[in-house]
Amino acid sequence: MSELHPSDENIMILMGGDFSFMNAYTAFNELEKIVKDCNPLQNVNMSFVMSTPSRFTDALHKEEIKWPVFEGDLFPYI
């Protein structure tokens, strides 16, 4: 089990936002092309896949990562 280390197996790269793309169909197709074109070009043991946040967190849970717990104050009172 990892000791508060980020995942070595799964990395999330976020694309877009709520109002980033006017045509979601075109954006999705372009992202599919990027994934399809990048997988053969990379020279390390890695593959690109399109996923969802829930599938990503499920993959992290399978790695049995120990999640950090923040116990401080989120707002710094000075």
C-alpha positions, 0 to 999 in steps of 0.5 A: 500500500502506498504511503500518501503518494499519488498514483503511479498507475492512473493520472487524470488529465481534465479537458474542457469545462462547463462552457468551453465547447459550443459543440460537444459532439465535435469536442468529443470526436476531437478528443477521441482522435487525440487518444487514438493518435497518441497511443501508438506514438508514446514510447513508455508503458502507458496508454491513454483512455477516455474515462469518467471521474467515477471510473478514475476514483474506482481505479485509484481505490483498486490501487489501495492508496492511502488518502491524506486527511487535512485537519487544518483550517481552510481559511487562514485567520490572521 
